[in-house]
């Protein structure tokens, strides 16, 4: 358990270091995620502790971003000025993304993947 | 510790935040996890009300709840685990996954930013909506780096998730898309964790591909926006 927590923090720390050293706009935590995939590929072990810790964290993501969402308290001006635009852009973008992603996936599946024992 | 100091302490605000969240999370469970009952959607305005009622500045609340926000970083790193667990499927479906992911990420960014620009929104607002398809902590981090407002990004992402979870089934049915891999992957790319939660209710394969779509899109959208930020 402790080892899994250390692994997650170490990957995030390395990600933050890379983020700062290279000036990449990619957040340190996202770089850390990529590093962890690389580590899992490099050192193939059964990791029940990591699966449990990472599973617990991702299952409780919602409560962790509540403090950030409460930050809206200071954004009244932006919301009243662009509220309608934000709602319209978010709805249209979500619908288009769903449709485009699903259609491209289906097309590429039929075109490039030979289904054997799917 | 006097009364005023207790009101500014992490103990107080962590207790209140978890209490309010748990209350709405229980209500959300009772509703069968209806997207409109997402606990963040209800906890946020209630907590804003508590801050206003107690005259607490947001900076004090933010500092007090740091232990909770800190967990976002390791949680994002932990998304590596579902990616790794799906490695066999990723290899087999590499082409559809890559092409759909890239098409979806570009569509999401261009359409969201393009439409909002028509409303004359300034750069900080555009930067807040650009990562709207990624999972919330990634969207907040990316928005912050691009000069956007993390709180606004968090709420946009949440709203996008609710929209995606509610329309995905009727929309994809109307398009005649039957393949649960395509359906699941699309909802994960378009509507992150909230979409994935909905996909798991419908079909296990759809759920697995939705989680994968969410995790991969966090990387791809963040990378695309990093490149865009360098060019613009």
HADDOCK unambig.tbl for C-alpha pairs under 7 A between the chains (distance, minus, plus):
assign (segid A and resid 8 and name CA) (segid B and resid 74 and name CA) 5.49 0.50 0.50
assign (segid A and resid 8 and name CA) (segid B and resid 77 and name CA) 6.15 0.50 0.50
assign (segid A and resid 8 and name CA) (segid B and resid 78 and name CA) 6.68 0.50 0.50
assign (segid A and resid 9 and name CA) (segid B and resid 74 and name CA) 6.02 0.50 0.50
assign (segid A and resid 12 and name CA) (segid B and resid 73 and name CA) 6.85 0.50 0.50
assign (segid A and resid 12 and name CA) (segid B and resid 74 and name CA) 6.54 0.50 0.50
assign (segid A and resid 12 and name CA) (segid B and resid 77 and name CA) 6.52 0.50 0.50
assign (segid A and resid 24 and name CA) (segid B and resid 226 and name CA) 6.77 0.50 0.50
assign (segid A and resid 25 and name CA) (segid B and resid 145 and name CA) 6.09 0.50 0.50
assign (segid A and resid 25 and name CA) (segid B and resid 226 and name CA) 4.82 0.50 0.50
assign (segid A and resid 26 and name CA) (segid B and resid 142 and name CA) 6.91 0.50 0.50
assign (segid A and resid 26 and name CA) (segid B and resid 222 and name CA) 5.61 0.50 0.50
assign (segid A and resid 26 and name CA) (segid B and resid 223 and name CA) 5.97 0.50 0.50
assign (segid A and resid 26 and name CA) (segid B and resid 226 and name CA) 5.95 0.50 0.50
assign (segid A and resid 27 and name CA) (segid B and resid 141 and name CA) 5.98 0.50 0.50
assign (segid A and resid 27 and name CA) (segid B and resid 142 and name CA) 6.35 0.50 0.50
assign (segid A and resid 29 and name CA) (segid B and resid 73 and name CA) 5.33 0.50 0.50
assign (segid A and resid 29 and name CA) (segid B and resid 76 and name CA) 5.95 0.50 0.50
assign (segid A and resid 29 and name CA) (segid B and resid 77 and name CA) 5.65 0.50 0.50
assign (segid A and resid 30 and name CA) (segid B and resid 76 and name CA) 6.60 0.50 0.50
assign (segid A and resid 30 and name CA) (segid B and resid 77 and name CA) 6.46 0.50 0.50
assign (segid A and resid 30 and name CA) (segid B and resid 219 and name CA) 6.28 0.50 0.50
assign (segid A and resid 32 and name CA) (segid B and resid 77 and name CA) 5.43 0.50 0.50
assign (segid A and resid 33 and name CA) (segid B and resid 76 and name CA) 6.57 0.50 0.50
assign (segid A and resid 33 and name CA) (segid B and resid 77 and name CA) 3.98 0.50 0.50
assign (segid A and resid 33 and name CA) (segid B and resid 78 and name CA) 6.62 0.50 0.50
assign (segid A and resid 33 and name CA) (segid B and resid 79 and name CA) 6.52 0.50 0.50
assign (segid A and resid 33 and name CA) (segid B and resid 80 and name CA) 5.21 0.50 0.50
assign (segid A and resid 34 and name CA) (segid B and resid 80 and name CA) 6.85 0.50 0.50
assign (segid A and resid 36 and name CA) (segid B and resid 77 and name CA) 6.99 0.50 0.50
assign (segid A and resid 36 and name CA) (segid B and resid 80 and name CA) 6.07 0.50 0.50
assign (segid A and resid 37 and name CA) (segid B and resid 80 and name CA) 5.30 0.50 0.50
assign (segid A and resid 37 and name CA) (segid B and resid 84 and name CA) 6.27 0.50 0.50
assign (segid A and resid 51 and name CA) (segid B and resid 81 and name CA) 6.63 0.50 0.50
assign (segid A and resid 54 and name CA) (segid B and resid 75 and name CA) 6.46 0.50 0.50
assign (segid A and resid 54 and name CA) (segid B and resid 78 and name CA) 4.65 0.50 0.50
assign (segid A and resid 54 and name CA) (segid B and resid 81 and name CA) 6.95 0.50 0.50
assign (segid A and resid 57 and name CA) (segid B and resid 75 and name CA) 5.08 0.50 0.50
assign (segid A and resid 58 and name CA) (segid B and resid 75 and name CA) 5.57 0.50 0.50
assign (segid A and resid 61 and name CA) (segid B and resid 72 and name CA) 6.90 0.50 0.50
assign (segid A and resid 62 and name CA) (segid B and resid 40 and name CA) 6.64 0.50 0.50
assign (segid A and resid 63 and name CA) (segid B and resid 21 and name CA) 6.69 0.50 0.50
assign (segid A and resid 64 and name CA) (segid B and resid 68 and name CA) 5.40 0.50 0.50
assign (segid A and resid 64 and name CA) (segid B and resid 69 and name CA) 5.29 0.50 0.50
assign (segid A and resid 64 and name CA) (segid B and resid 71 and name CA) 6.73 0.50 0.50
assign (segid A and resid 64 and name CA) (segid B and resid 72 and name CA) 6.17 0.50 0.50
assign (segid A and resid 65 and name CA) (segid B and resid 69 and name CA) 6.36 0.50 0.50
assign (segid A and resid 65 and name CA) (segid B and resid 137 and name CA) 6.93 0.50 0.50
assign (segid A and resid 66 and name CA) (segid B and resid 40 and name CA) 6.24 0.50 0.50
assign (segid A and resid 66 and name CA) (segid B and resid 44 and name CA) 6.37 0.50 0.50
assign (segid A and resid 67 and name CA) (segid B and resid 62 and name CA) 6.31 0.50 0.50
assign (segid A and resid 67 and name CA) (segid B and resid 65 and name CA) 6.54 0.50 0.50
assign (segid A and resid 67 and name CA) (segid B and resid 69 and name CA) 6.83 0.50 0.50
assign (segid A and resid 68 and name CA) (segid B and resid 151 and name CA) 5.17 0.50 0.50
assign (segid A and resid 68 and name CA) (segid B and resid 154 and name CA) 7.00 0.50 0.50
assign (segid A and resid 69 and name CA) (segid B and resid 44 and name CA) 6.27 0.50 0.50
assign (segid A and resid 69 and name CA) (segid B and resid 151 and name CA) 4.85 0.50 0.50
assign (segid A and resid 69 and name CA) (segid B and resid 154 and name CA) 5.72 0.50 0.50
assign (segid A and resid 69 and name CA) (segid B and resid 155 and name CA) 6.05 0.50 0.50
assign (segid A and resid 70 and name CA) (segid B and resid 44 and name CA) 5.39 0.50 0.50
assign (segid A and resid 70 and name CA) (segid B and resid 47 and name CA) 6.84 0.50 0.50
assign (segid A and resid 70 and name CA) (segid B and resid 48 and name CA) 5.94 0.50 0.50
assign (segid A and resid 71 and name CA) (segid B and resid 58 and name CA) 6.55 0.50 0.50
assign (segid A and resid 71 and name CA) (segid B and resid 151 and name CA) 5.08 0.50 0.50
assign (segid A and resid 72 and name CA) (segid B and resid 151 and name CA) 5.51 0.50 0.50
assign (segid A and resid 72 and name CA) (segid B and resid 152 and name CA) 6.29 0.50 0.50
assign (segid A and resid 73 and name CA) (segid B and resid 48 and name CA) 6.20 0.50 0.50
assign (segid A and resid 82 and name CA) (segid B and resid 121 and name CA) 6.72 0.50 0.50
assign (segid A and resid 85 and name CA) (segid B and resid 116 and name CA) 5.46 0.50 0.50
assign (segid A and resid 85 and name CA) (segid B and resid 119 and name CA) 5.82 0.50 0.50
assign (segid A and resid 86 and name CA) (segid B and resid 116 and name CA) 6.37 0.50 0.50
assign (segid A and resid 89 and name CA) (segid B and resid 112 and name CA) 4.94 0.50 0.50
assign (segid A and resid 89 and name CA) (segid B and resid 115 and name CA) 5.30 0.50 0.50
assign (segid A and resid 89 and name CA) (segid B and resid 116 and name CA) 5.64 0.50 0.50
assign (segid A and resid 90 and name CA) (segid B and resid 112 and name CA) 6.10 0.50 0.50
assign (segid A and resid 90 and name CA) (segid B and resid 160 and name CA) 5.87 0.50 0.50
assign (segid A and resid 91 and name CA) (segid B and resid 160 and name CA) 6.63 0.50 0.50
assign (segid A and resid 91 and name CA) (segid B and resid 163 and name CA) 6.56 0.50 0.50
assign (segid A and resid 93 and name CA) (segid B and resid 108 and name CA) 5.36 0.50 0.50
assign (segid A and resid 93 and name CA) (segid B and resid 111 and name CA) 5.28 0.50 0.50
assign (segid A and resid 93 and name CA) (segid B and resid 112 and name CA) 5.11 0.50 0.50
assign (segid A and resid 94 and name CA) (segid B and resid 108 and name CA) 6.81 0.50 0.50
assign (segid A and resid 94 and name CA) (segid B and resid 160 and name CA) 6.20 0.50 0.50
assign (segid A and resid 94 and name CA) (segid B and resid 164 and name CA) 6.17 0.50 0.50
assign (segid A and resid 94 and name CA) (segid B and resid 190 and name CA) 5.67 0.50 0.50
assign (segid A and resid 94 and name CA) (segid B and resid 191 and name CA) 7.00 0.50 0.50
assign (segid A and resid 96 and name CA) (segid B and resid 107 and name CA) 6.92 0.50 0.50
assign (segid A and resid 97 and name CA) (segid B and resid 104 and name CA) 5.09 0.50 0.50
assign (segid A and resid 97 and name CA) (segid B and resid 107 and name CA) 5.68 0.50 0.50
assign (segid A and resid 97 and name CA) (segid B and resid 108 and name CA) 5.31 0.50 0.50
assign (segid A and resid 97 and name CA) (segid B and resid 190 and name CA) 5.36 0.50 0.50
assign (segid A and resid 98 and name CA) (segid B and resid 186 and name CA) 5.18 0.50 0.50
assign (segid A and resid 98 and name CA) (segid B and resid 187 and name CA) 5.97 0.50 0.50
assign (segid A and resid 98 and name CA) (segid B and resid 190 and name CA) 5.34 0.50 0.50
assign (segid A and resid 100 and name CA) (segid B and resid 103 and name CA) 6.77 0.50 0.50
assign (segid A and resid 100 and name CA) (segid B and resid 104 and name CA) 5.97 0.50 0.50
assign (segid A and resid 101 and name CA) (segid B and resid 100 and name CA) 4.79 0.50 0.50
assign (segid A and resid 101 and name CA) (segid B and resid 101 and name CA) 6.61 0.50 0.50
assign (segid A and resid 101 and name CA) (segid B and resid 103 and name CA) 6.25 0.50 0.50
assign (segid A and resid 101 and name CA) (segid B and resid 104 and name CA) 4.71 0.50 0.50
assign (segid A and resid 101 and name CA) (segid B and resid 186 and name CA) 5.04 0.50 0.50
assign (segid A and resid 102 and name CA) (segid B and resid 182 and name CA) 5.05 0.50 0.50
assign (segid A and resid 102 and name CA) (segid B and resid 183 and name CA) 5.83 0.50 0.50
assign (segid A and resid 102 and name CA) (segid B and resid 186 and name CA) 4.97 0.50 0.50
assign (segid A and resid 104 and name CA) (segid B and resid 99 and name CA) 6.82 0.50 0.50
assign (segid A and resid 104 and name CA) (segid B and resid 100 and name CA) 5.08 0.50 0.50
assign (segid A and resid 105 and name CA) (segid B and resid 96 and name CA) 4.85 0.50 0.50
assign (segid A and resid 105 and name CA) (segid B and resid 97 and name CA) 6.62 0.50 0.50
assign (segid A and resid 105 and name CA) (segid B and resid 100 and name CA) 4.98 0.50 0.50
assign (segid A and resid 105 and name CA) (segid B and resid 182 and name CA) 5.48 0.50 0.50
assign (segid A and resid 106 and name CA) (segid B and resid 182 and name CA) 5.90 0.50 0.50
assign (segid A and resid 108 and name CA) (segid B and resid 95 and name CA) 6.67 0.50 0.50
assign (segid A and resid 108 and name CA) (segid B and resid 96 and name CA) 4.75 0.50 0.50
assign (segid A and resid 109 and name CA) (segid B and resid 96 and name CA) 5.51 0.50 0.50
assign (segid A and resid 112 and name CA) (segid B and resid 95 and name CA) 6.86 0.50 0.50
assign (segid A and resid 113 and name CA) (segid B and resid 93 and name CA) 6.94 0.50 0.50
